[in-house]
Amino acid sequence: MLKSLELAFFVATISTILGGFFAFFLTKTNLPFKNIFKILFLAPLFLSPYILTLSWVDFFVYFNQGKAFIYSFWGVVFILSLVFTPLSMLVISSGLSNINAKLEEAGLMLTSYPNVVLKIIFPMVKPAIFSSFILVFVFALSEFSVPAFLSVKVLTTEIFTQFSAFYNYALALTNSMILVAIAIVLLLTERFYLSNSSFLSIGTKSHQSKIVELNRGRYLIIIVHLFYLFGAIFTPIIVLTMQTFEGGTESFFKAIELLSPNIIDSLFYATIGALGLLFFGSIFAYISVREDIKMVDTMLLILFGVPSTVLGIGLIKFFNTPSLDFIYGSFWIIIIAYLGKFIFISHKLISNALLQIPKSIEESAEIMGAGFFMRMRTIILPLIADKLFIIFIIGFIFCLGELGATIVVYPAGSALMGIKLYTIMANAPQSLISAMSLVILLVTILVVGGLLTLYRLIIKL
């Protein structure tokens, strides 16, 4: 437990510092190519953590340096910090972009911009910084795949081991309750900030945020951004590719052969999961925003605090009964795991979209006799349709990369790409593991790229 808390603290601290640094320059300055940087910086968030982990393992193995580091506590801190820095950047960027430019301009009439940052910007964005820290802390605390891959013993791996290897359900559930209690206490403590700060802003702002002109030092800042991108994203992927094709193309085609039966299942489950997140997230968001029932936020927040492996154990204990075996023995148990893990995120994103629609518009339609379904069909859905499509893509990516809960609950005959990789990596040669990781990465990029292209075409129409 202490190691888990220490791990989460270091990851949350590093991610928040890096995320805040990049959020400031990509939100508040005229940094060249910042829109391209924003897209590239989000890449780790949309890649499965275990793929990024295997990429870095390949990096250290290939150069035969630092293998002891990557398979250690600090190796887990290093990788999870890279994974969650984009999340911190998103949360803090949202807070920065909501600062009214008039406040900064008034401050600049009295003092220099560094003092404005210290006295105005930092106090106003402090809730977003604190929210970022708590959010990443909970994610890192509940992360299973990275510590498991790197053989670092934390509470989530201990829970999984006791449950699946030793069948010690009592100890597994006791550890689970400790982990859930820690996460819920942290999230409820931060509830005010988390429920009133935008998790991810996907709409226009009501006021123009002040943009700082970078004159001297702009090229140095660009170099820092490029250095981080190259080291955090491009380097491990390049090494992953080199490891795959070092001995020819045999490993790559063998990986395709091994994963091809699982690709369709993975994409199908991720699609159903994303649609489920969209449907139920919309219902909960409408109840929370339009009906003003805040208990929904609290319930989903508590569910969000349940780690993946704990969620999987809970689903097994509930559905593994004769009356519910039709769910327990089918792919629906995986879909329910997706919903339990990511419904809070979907709910929060859709709530943000609904908050951008004045309630008076819907009230006017109701006065004119429009019923609920007509208002949804003619007002709400057309206004947020583009945002819903983006939320679907985000949900699809999260479902496709989820491992912690699915590895606990998946029924026989429905192994997914991540599970297939995890189960054979202990005995497979390094080149094959690298090749399988590369195939999963390419599948993710191709599908997400296709969805984003479709989104752009729909927007143009």
C-alpha positions as CSV (number, residue, x, y, z in Angstrom):
1,M,0.0,0.0,0.0
2,L,2.8,2.4,0.9
3,K,4.6,1.7,-2.4
4,S,1.4,2.3,-4.3
5,L,0.8,5.6,-2.6
6,E,4.4,6.6,-3.1
7,L,4.2,5.7,-6.8
8,A,0.9,7.6,-7.3
9,F,2.4,10.7,-5.5
10,F,5.5,10.9,-7.7
11,V,3.6,10.2,-10.9
12,A,0.9,12.9,-10.1
13,T,3.6,15.4,-9.1
14,I,5.7,14.9,-12.2
15,S,2.7,14.8,-14.6
16,T,1.2,18.0,-13.1
17,I,4.4,19.9,-13.3
18,L,5.1,18.9,-16.9
19,G,1.5,19.2,-17.9
20,G,1.3,22.7,-16.4
21,F,4.4,23.8,-18.2
22,F,3.3,22.6,-21.6
23,A,-0.3,23.7,-21.0
24,F,0.9,27.3,-20.4
25,F,2.9,27.6,-23.6
26,L,0.3,25.8,-25.8
27,T,-2.6,27.8,-24.4
28,K,-1.3,31.2,-23.4
29,T,1.4,32.0,-25.9
30,N,1.7,32.4,-29.7
31,L,4.1,29.5,-29.9
32,P,4.6,28.5,-33.6
33,F,3.0,25.1,-34.6
34,K,1.2,24.9,-31.2
35,N,-1.8,23.2,-32.8
36,I,0.4,20.5,-34.2
37,F,2.1,20.2,-30.8
38,K,-1.3,19.8,-29.0
39,I,-2.2,16.8,-31.2
40,L,1.2,15.2,-30.8
41,F,1.2,15.7,-27.1
42,L,-2.1,13.8,-26.8
43,A,-0.6,10.6,-28.4
44,P,0.4,8.9,-25.1
45,L,-3.1,9.4,-23.8
46,F,-4.6,7.6,-26.8
47,L,-2.1,4.7,-26.7
48,S,-2.4,1.8,-24.4
49,P,-0.1,2.1,-21.4
50,Y,1.2,-1.5,-22.0
51,I,2.2,-0.6,-25.6
52,L,4.2,2.4,-24.4
53,T,5.7,0.2,-21.7
54,L,6.9,-2.4,-24.2
55,S,8.2,0.3,-26.4
56,W,10.4,1.6,-23.6
57,V,11.5,-1.9,-22.6
58,D,12.6,-2.4,-26.2
59,F,14.5,0.9,-26.1
60,F,16.5,-0.2,-23.0
61,V,17.0,-3.7,-24.1
62,Y,18.1,-2.7,-27.6
63,F,20.8,-0.4,-26.3
64,N,21.6,-2.8,-23.5
65,Q,21.5,0.1,-21.0
66,G,19.2,0.9,-18.2
67,K,17.4,-2.5,-18.1
68,A,17.6,-2.5,-14.3
69,F,16.0,1.0,-14.3
70,I,13.0,0.2,-16.5
71,Y,12.2,-3.0,-14.5
72,S,12.0,-1.0,-11.2
73,F,9.8,1.3,-9.2
74,W,11.3,4.4,-10.9
75,G,10.7,2.8,-14.3
76,V,7.0,2.6,-13.6
77,V,7.1,6.2,-12.4
78,F,8.8,7.2,-15.6
79,I,6.4,5.5,-17.9
80,L,3.2,6.5,-16.0
81,S,4.4,10.1,-15.9
82,L,4.6,10.0,-19.7
83,V,1.2,8.4,-20.0
84,F,-0.6,10.9,-17.7
85,T,1.2,14.2,-18.6
86,P,-1.2,14.8,-21.5
87,L,-4.2,14.4,-19.1
88,S,-2.7,17.0,-16.8
89,M,-2.1,19.2,-19.8
90,L,-5.8,19.0,-20.8
91,V,-7.1,19.8,-17.4
92,I,-4.8,22.7,-16.7
93,S,-5.2,24.0,-20.3
94,S,-9.0,24.1,-19.7
95,G,-8.4,26.2,-16.6
96,L,-6.0,28.6,-18.4
97,S,-8.3,29.1,-21.4
98,N,-11.1,30.1,-19.1
99,I,-9.3,33.1,-17.6
100,N,-10.8,36.4,-18.7
101,A,-8.2,38.4,-20.7
102,K,-9.5,41.6,-19.0
103,L,-8.1,40.5,-15.6
104,E,-4.6,40.0,-17.1
105,E,-4.7,43.3,-19.0
106,A,-5.7,45.1,-15.8
107,G,-2.8,43.4,-14.0
108,L,-0.3,44.4,-16.8
109,M,-1.2,48.0,-16.3
110,L,0.3,47.8,-12.8
111,T,3.1,45.2,-13.0
112,S,5.1,42.8,-15.3
113,Y,3.7,39.6,-16.8
114,P,5.7,37.3,-14.4
115,N,3.9,39.0,-11.5
116,V,0.6,38.6,-13.3
117,V,1.2,34.9,-13.6
118,L,2.1,34.7,-9.9
119,K,-0.7,36.9,-8.6
120,I,-3.6,36.4,-11.0
121,I,-3.1,33.4,-13.3
122,F,-1.8,30.9,-10.8
123,P,-4.4,31.5,-8.1
124,M,-7.2,31.3,-10.7
125,V,-5.9,28.1,-12.2
126,K,-5.0,26.5,-8.8
127,P,-8.3,24.4,-8.7
128,A,-7.4,22.9,-12.1
129,I,-3.9,22.1,-11.0
130,F,-5.2,20.5,-7.8
131,S,-7.8,18.6,-9.8
132,S,-5.1,17.4,-12.2
133,F,-3.0,16.1,-9.3
134,I,-5.9,14.2,-7.7
135,L,-7.1,12.8,-11.0
136,V,-3.6,11.5,-12.0
137,F,-3.0,10.2,-8.5
138,V,-6.2,8.1,-8.7
139,F,-5.3,6.8,-12.2
140,A,-1.8,5.9,-11.1
141,L,-3.0,4.3,-7.9
142,S,-5.3,2.0,-9.9
143,E,-3.0,1.3,-12.8
144,F,-2.4,-2.4,-13.3
145,S,-0.8,-3.1,-16.7
146,V,2.4,-1.1,-16.3
147,P,3.5,-2.4,-12.9
148,A,2.5,-5.9,-13.9
149,F,4.6,-5.8,-17.1
150,L,7.6,-4.4,-15.2
151,S,7.3,-6.8,-12.3
152,V,6.8,-4.1,-9.7
153,K,4.7,-5.2,-6.8
154,V,1.9,-2.7,-5.9
155,L,-1.6,-3.1,-4.5
156,T,-3.3,-3.7,-7.9
157,T,-0.9,-6.5,-8.9
158,E,-1.2,-8.0,-5.4
159,I,-5.0,-8.1,-5.7
160,F,-4.8,-9.7,-9.1
161,T,-2.3,-12.3,-7.9
162,Q,-4.2,-13.2,-4.8
163,F,-7.5,-13.5,-6.8
164,S,-6.3,-15.3,-9.9
165,A,-3.3,-17.3,-8.8
166,F,-3.9,-18.2,-5.2
167,Y,-7.7,-18.0,-5.1
168,N,-7.4,-16.1,-1.9
169,Y,-10.6,-14.1,-2.3
170,A,-10.7,-12.8,1.2
171,L,-7.3,-11.2,1.0
172,A,-7.9,-9.9,-2.5
173,L,-11.2,-8.3,-1.5
174,T,-9.6,-6.8,1.7
175,N,-6.9,-5.2,-0.4
176,S,-9.5,-4.0,-2.9
177,M,-11.5,-2.3,-0.1
178,I,-8.3,-0.5,1.0
179,L,-7.6,0.7,-2.5
180,V,-11.2,1.8,-3.1
181,A,-11.4,3.7,0.2
182,I,-8.2,5.6,-0.6
183,A,-9.4,6.6,-4.1
184,I,-12.9,7.6,-2.9
185,V,-11.6,9.7,-0.1
186,L,-9.3,11.6,-2.5
187,L,-12.0,12.1,-5.1
188,L,-14.7,13.2,-2.7
189,T,-12.2,15.6,-1.1
190,E,-11.7,17.1,-4.5
191,R,-15.3,16.8,-5.6
192,F,-16.0,20.6,-5.6
193,Y,-13.0,21.3,-7.9
194,L,-13.5,18.2,-10.1
195,S,-17.2,18.7,-10.6
196,N,-16.9,22.4,-11.4
197,S,-13.8,22.4,-13.6
198,S,-14.0,21.3,-17.2
199,F,-12.4,17.8,-17.6
200,L,-11.9,18.4,-21.3
201,S,-13.0,21.5,-23.2
202,I,-14.2,20.7,-26.7
203,G,-16.2,23.8,-27.4
204,T,-15.7,27.5,-28.0
205,K,-15.1,30.0,-25.2
206,S,-17.3,32.8,-24.2
207,H,-14.4,35.2,-24.0
208,Q,-11.0,35.7,-25.6
209,S,-8.1,34.5,-23.5
210,K,-5.0,36.7,-23.6
211,I,-2.2,35.4,-25.8
212,V,1.4,36.3,-24.8
213,E,3.8,37.2,-27.5
214,L,7.0,35.1,-27.4
215,N,9.8,37.1,-28.9
216,R,13.1,36.1,-27.3
217,G,13.4,32.5,-26.4
218,R,10.6,31.2,-28.7
219,Y,13.0,28.9,-30.5
220,L,14.3,27.6,-27.3
221,I,10.7,26.7,-26.2
222,I,10.1,25.0,-29.5
223,I,13.3,22.9,-29.0
224,V,12.1,21.9,-25.5
225,H,8.8,20.8,-26.9
226,L,10.5,18.9,-29.7
227,F,13.0,17.3,-27.4
228,Y,10.2,16.1,-25.1
229,L,8.1,14.7,-28.0
230,F,11.1,12.9,-29.5
231,G,12.1,11.4,-26.2
232,A,8.7,10.6,-24.9
233,I,7.0,9.3,-28.0
234,F,9.1,8.9,-31.2
235,T,12.2,7.3,-29.7
236,P,10.5,4.2,-28.1
237,I,8.3,3.7,-31.2
238,I,11.3,3.8,-33.5
239,V,13.1,1.3,-31.4
240,L,10.0,-0.9,-31.3
241,T,10.0,-0.9,-35.1
242,M,13.7,-1.7,-35.3
243,Q,13.3,-4.6,-32.9
244,T,10.5,-6.0,-35.0
245,F,12.3,-5.9,-38.3
246,E,15.9,-6.5,-37.2
247,G,15.8,-10.1,-38.3
248,G,13.5,-9.6,-41.3
249,T,9.7,-9.5,-41.6
250,E,9.0,-13.0,-40.2
251,S,8.2,-11.7,-36.7
252,F,5.9,-9.0,-38.1
253,F,3.8,-11.5,-40.2
254,K,3.8,-14.0,-37.3
255,A,2.4,-11.3,-35.0
256,I,-0.4,-10.6,-37.6
257,E,-1.2,-14.3,-37.7
258,L,-1.4,-14.5,-33.9
259,L,-3.5,-11.4,-33.5
260,S,-5.8,-11.6,-36.5
261,P,-8.4,-13.7,-34.7
262,N,-8.5,-11.1,-31.9
263,I,-8.5,-7.9,-33.9
264,I,-12.1,-8.1,-35.0
265,D,-13.2,-9.0,-31.4
266,S,-11.2,-6.1,-30.0
267,L,-12.6,-3.5,-32.5
268,F,-16.2,-4.9,-32.1
269,Y,-16.1,-4.8,-28.3
270,A,-14.5,-1.3,-28.3
271,T,-17.2,-0.1,-30.6
272,I,-20.1,-1.5,-28.5
273,G,-18.4,-0.1,-25.4
274,A,-18.0,3.4,-26.9
275,L,-21.7,3.4,-28.0
276,G,-22.7,2.3,-24.5
277,L,-20.6,5.0,-23.0
278,L,-22.2,7.5,-25.3
279,F,-25.8,6.3,-24.6
280,F,-25.6,6.1,-20.8
281,G,-23.2,9.1,-20.5
282,S,-25.9,11.2,-22.3
283,I,-28.6,10.0,-20.0
284,F,-26.6,10.7,-16.8
285,A,-25.3,14.0,-18.2
286,Y,-28.9,15.2,-19.0
287,I,-30.1,14.2,-15.5
288,S,-27.2,15.9,-13.8
289,V,-27.2,19.1,-15.9
290,R,-30.8,19.7,-16.9
291,E,-32.6,18.0,-14.0
292,D,-29.9,19.3,-11.5
293,I,-29.6,16.0,-9.7
294,K,-26.0,16.2,-8.4
295,M,-26.2,12.8,-6.7
296,V,-25.5,11.3,-10.2
297,D,-22.1,13.1,-10.2
298,T,-21.2,11.7,-6.8
299,M,-22.2,8.1,-7.6
300,L,-20.2,8.1,-10.9
301,L,-17.3,9.7,-9.1
302,I,-17.2,6.9,-6.6
303,L,-17.4,4.3,-9.4
304,F,-14.6,6.1,-11.1
305,G,-12.5,5.6,-8.0
306,V,-12.8,1.8,-8.2
307,P,-9.5,0.4,-9.7
308,S,-9.8,-1.8,-12.8
309,T,-8.8,-5.1,-11.2
310,V,-11.1,-4.4,-8.2
311,L,-14.0,-3.6,-10.6
312,G,-13.3,-6.9,-12.4
313,I,-13.4,-8.9,-9.2
314,G,-16.7,-7.2,-8.2
315,L,-18.3,-8.0,-11.5
316,I,-17.3,-11.7,-11.2
317,K,-18.6,-11.9,-7.7
318,F,-21.9,-10.4,-8.8
319,F,-22.5,-12.0,-12.2
320,N,-21.1,-15.5,-11.5
321,T,-24.4,-16.9,-10.5
322,P,-26.8,-19.4,-12.4
323,S,-29.3,-16.6,-13.0
324,L,-26.8,-14.2,-14.5
325,D,-24.5,-16.7,-16.2
326,F,-25.8,-15.5,-19.6
327,I,-23.9,-12.3,-19.0
328,Y,-21.0,-13.7,-17.1
329,G,-20.2,-16.2,-19.9
330,S,-20.6,-13.7,-22.8
331,F,-18.9,-10.6,-24.1
332,W,-21.4,-8.5,-22.2
333,I,-19.3,-8.8,-19.1
334,I,-16.5,-7.0,-20.9
335,I,-18.9,-4.3,-22.1
336,I,-20.1,-3.8,-18.5
337,A,-16.5,-3.5,-17.4
338,Y,-15.9,-0.8,-20.0
339,L,-19.0,1.1,-18.8
340,G,-17.9,0.8,-15.1
341,K,-14.4,2.0,-15.9
342,F,-15.1,5.0,-18.2
343,I,-18.7,6.1,-17.7
344,F,-17.6,9.0,-15.5
345,I,-15.4,10.4,-18.2
346,S,-18.1,10.1,-20.8
347,H,-20.6,11.7,-18.5
348,K,-18.3,14.6,-17.7
349,L,-17.5,15.3,-21.4
350,I,-21.2,15.3,-22.4
351,S,-22.1,17.4,-19.4
352,N,-19.6,20.0,-20.6
353,A,-21.2,20.0,-24.0
354,L,-24.7,20.4,-22.5
355,L,-23.6,23.3,-20.3
356,Q,-22.7,25.2,-23.5
357,I,-26.3,25.1,-24.6
358,P,-28.5,27.8,-22.8
359,K,-31.3,26.2,-21.0
360,S,-33.6,29.0,-22.2
361,I,-33.6,27.5,-25.7
362,E,-35.0,24.2,-24.5
363,E,-37.5,26.0,-22.2
364,S,-38.7,28.0,-25.2
365,A,-39.3,24.9,-27.2
366,E,-41.2,23.3,-24.3
367,I,-43.5,26.3,-24.0
368,M,-44.3,25.9,-27.7
369,G,-45.4,22.3,-27.0
370,A,-42.3,20.4,-28.0
371,G,-42.0,17.2,-25.9
372,F,-38.8,15.7,-24.5
373,F,-38.0,13.5,-27.5
374,M,-38.7,16.3,-30.0
375,R,-36.4,18.7,-28.0
376,M,-33.7,16.1,-28.0
377,R,-34.1,15.3,-31.7
378,T,-34.4,18.9,-33.0
379,I,-32.3,20.9,-30.5
380,I,-29.9,19.1,-28.2
381,L,-28.6,16.4,-30.6
382,P,-28.0,18.7,-33.6
383,L,-26.1,21.2,-31.4
384,I,-23.8,18.6,-29.8
385,A,-23.6,16.0,-32.6
386,D,-20.0,16.9,-33.5
387,K,-18.9,16.8,-29.9
388,L,-20.7,13.4,-29.4
389,F,-18.7,12.0,-32.3
390,I,-15.4,13.1,-30.7
391,I,-16.5,11.6,-27.3
392,F,-17.3,8.3,-29.2
393,I,-13.8,8.3,-30.5
394,I,-12.3,9.0,-27.1
395,G,-14.4,6.2,-25.6
396,F,-13.4,3.8,-28.4
397,I,-9.7,4.5,-27.7
398,F,-10.1,4.0,-23.9
399,C,-12.0,0.7,-24.4
400,L,-9.6,-0.6,-26.9
401,G,-6.6,-0.1,-24.6
402,E,-8.3,-1.2,-21.3
403,L,-6.6,-4.2,-19.7
404,G,-7.0,-4.1,-15.9
405,A,-10.6,-5.1,-15.7
406,T,-10.9,-7.1,-18.9
407,I,-8.1,-9.5,-18.0
408,V,-10.0,-10.4,-14.9
409,V,-13.5,-10.9,-16.5
410,Y,-13.0,-11.9,-20.1
411,P,-14.8,-15.2,-20.9
412,A,-13.2,-18.2,-22.7
413,G,-13.0,-17.7,-26.5
414,S,-13.0,-13.9,-26.4
415,A,-9.4,-13.0,-25.8
416,L,-8.6,-9.4,-26.9
417,M,-5.4,-8.1,-28.5
418,G,-4.0,-6.8,-25.2
419,I,-4.8,-9.9,-23.3
420,K,-3.2,-12.1,-26.0
421,L,0.0,-10.1,-25.8
422,Y,0.0,-10.2,-22.0
423,T,-0.5,-13.9,-21.8
424,I,2.3,-14.9,-24.2
425,M,4.9,-12.2,-23.5
426,A,6.6,-14.3,-20.7
427,N,7.6,-17.1,-23.1
428,A,7.7,-15.4,-26.5
429,P,10.9,-14.0,-28.1
430,Q,11.5,-10.3,-27.8
431,S,11.1,-9.7,-31.6
432,L,7.7,-11.3,-31.6
433,I,6.5,-9.3,-28.6
434,S,7.7,-6.1,-30.3
435,A,6.0,-7.1,-33.5
436,M,2.7,-7.8,-31.7
437,S,3.0,-4.4,-29.9
438,L,3.6,-2.7,-33.3
439,V,0.6,-4.4,-34.9
440,I,-1.7,-3.3,-32.0
441,L,-0.3,0.2,-32.3
442,L,-0.8,0.3,-36.1
443,V,-4.4,-1.0,-35.7
444,T,-5.2,1.7,-33.2
445,I,-3.7,4.4,-35.3
446,L,-5.4,3.3,-38.5
447,V,-8.9,3.0,-36.9
448,V,-8.6,6.2,-35.0
449,G,-7.2,8.0,-38.0
450,G,-10.1,6.7,-40.1
451,L,-12.7,7.9,-37.5
452,L,-11.1,11.3,-37.3
453,T,-11.1,11.5,-41.2
454,L,-14.8,10.6,-41.2
455,Y,-15.4,13.3,-38.5
456,R,-13.7,16.0,-40.7
457,L,-15.8,14.9,-43.7
458,I,-19.0,15.1,-41.7
459,I,-18.0,18.5,-40.4
460,K,-17.4,19.8,-43.9
461,L,-20.8,18.5,-45.0
